[in-house]
Amino acid sequence: MSVLLARSWNRVRSLLPARADFAVMARNPRRDLLAGLTVAIVALPLALGFGVSSGLGAEAGLATAVVAGALAALFGGSNLQVSGPTGAMTVVLVPIVDRYGPGGVLTVGLMAGVLLITLALLKAGRYMRYIPAPVVEGFTLGIACVIGLQQVPNALGVPKPEGDKVLVVTWRAVEEFVRTPNWTAAALALAVAAVMLLGARWRSTIPFSIVGVVAATLAAQIFHLDGAAPIGDLPAGLPAPSLGFLDLSALGSLLAPAVAVAALAALESLLSATVADGMTVGQKHDPDKELFGQGIANLAAPLFGGVPATAAIARTAVNVRSGAGSRLASLTHAAVLAVIVFAAAPLVSRIPLAALAGVLLATAIRMVEVGALRAMVRATRSGAIVLVLTAVATLALDLVYAVVIGLVVAGALALKAVAQHARMDQVDFTADLPGEHSDEEHALLAEHIVAYRIDGPVFFAGAHRFLLELSEVADVRVVILRMSRITTMDATGALVLKDAVEKLNRRGIAVLTSGIRPGQRRALASVGALDLLRREGREYATTPEAIAGARAHLRQAGLLPAAPVTALVTEEAS
């Protein structure tokens, strides 16, 4: 028991921040402080907008950015990550709010934090690298579409219609706008989005989201624009931490949403960390520490009324481009937002909802990298199928189902492609076996000895396609299986091979093998095929030895050299 406890503590300690994580903060604090200030300016309208979009209000978005942003920076596995409310998480939260209310969302965030910490303790972070690029691109495209559609009610200045499907809500919002148009809200949203998109092309270093929001807010206040509904009153500070929202009886029904939130937080955070590593030299994140940090952040944020959080790719990219080199930048971002919460809440409350909708519309558009999508679609047909299917599933279902569907389809297509590489060919002795000559091949043919070689994997996806052809071989007395070029073999492949051998044996045909690799023996032994192949000493190290063994077998059977003997050769080590 003491050994187990010691190992558990060592594992937890390995996930906690190390001295080196903080030592780097002293290298260039001025640069990190400026980067953090820049990120805070960019993050403010996003935090407000995603808080409103989630259904818990702008104050929830700010609380998440402050609390989760600080804790994820302290405990996370990347020096450059910036965490807070994100559009992808909002997509998952909207149906949870509709079904379980604000308290349900806070409980889901708490449970997701526990699940993320569990994933970190299980060292699950390394497995996220195996997600195929088409799934990621399709996932991102689908999220961008959903984020954009979620903004339609606020952008058109109409009350959010009932419904948990974004396409349905969008259609109902457009119908309401047609009946009672609100041109003021629509104009503000389009103007802010245009300022962000056009401004980014002119000067990418200027935070045009703040410029657009400030301009829209001033216009609404100065001209007393009707139809420009503001955010509304915000508390001047964070609420006291509380577990008053927790309903223990609802934990069972909230488990599935919590798993979805945890999966999304893990996926988006690790993808963001990978992007950050690629944008810098010498930076490398720890995936398990990153999961741990996100878990701590999601445990704490709900206590202050915050929504579930994750690392934000857009804000992390701004952080890197602004010159950040340590966690001090992310901590500064959280601190600046905290000052705004305490000191500028009355000003922030006057921001029009339509202006925030414009910010998120522009953000959704900028998430779509047309060049990357075009390259992915052109690369392979299977990649294009996975990308489109993942994007459609994200839009029509939800993000977790979309990723699962994308992974399943990508895996199936990959297996199909791998299986197609496996083949069985008749051996050309002049090319395959150095020292053998065409007259030897003709002699074997005269003795009805035919050689085949299996190349590639022998597994469930393709084994039946060619191994069952063995049982159809006609006019044979001996079959030699050359097995050294089999790259992998699973139980299904071994079972199909055993079935083919048994069918040949029932027809009086002896089966010899050559070049069985150590990695194949376990699969063959598990289904009894190895004992079958070893019967009467019919396993050989090389193909020439197997040919000699085949001839010895025929002589023992009293057959003349001219008697029908066929050898089927399937891969060998030599």
Protein Blocks (a to p, Z undefined) as FASTA:
>chain_A
ZZmmmmmmmmmmmmpccfklmmmmmmmmmlmmmmmmmmmmmmmmmmmmmmmmnonojklm
mmmmmmmmmmmmmmmmbfkbccdddfklmmmmmmmmmmnojmlmmmmmmmmmmmmmmmmm
nopmmmmmmpcfklmmmmmmmmmmmmmmmmmmmmnopacdedjbfklmmmmmmmmmmmmc
cfklmmmmmmmmmmmmmmmmmmmmbcfklmmmmmmmmmmmmnopghiacfbjcdebdddd
dfklpcfklmmmmmmmmmmmmmmmmmmmmmmmmmmmmmpghiacdfklmmmmmmmmmmmm
mmnopacddddfklmmmmmmnopabfklmmmmmmmmmmmmmmmmmmmmmpcfklmmmmmm
mmmmmmpcfklmmmmmmmpmklmmmmmmmmmmmmmmcmklmmmmmmmmmmmmmmmmmmmm
pccddddfklmmghiafklmmmmmmnopacdddedjddfklmmmmmmmmmmpghifbdcd
dfklpmbdcfklmmmmmmmmmmmmmnopacddehiafklmmmmmmnommmmmmgghiacf
bfklmmmmmmmmmmmnopafkbccddddeddfZZ
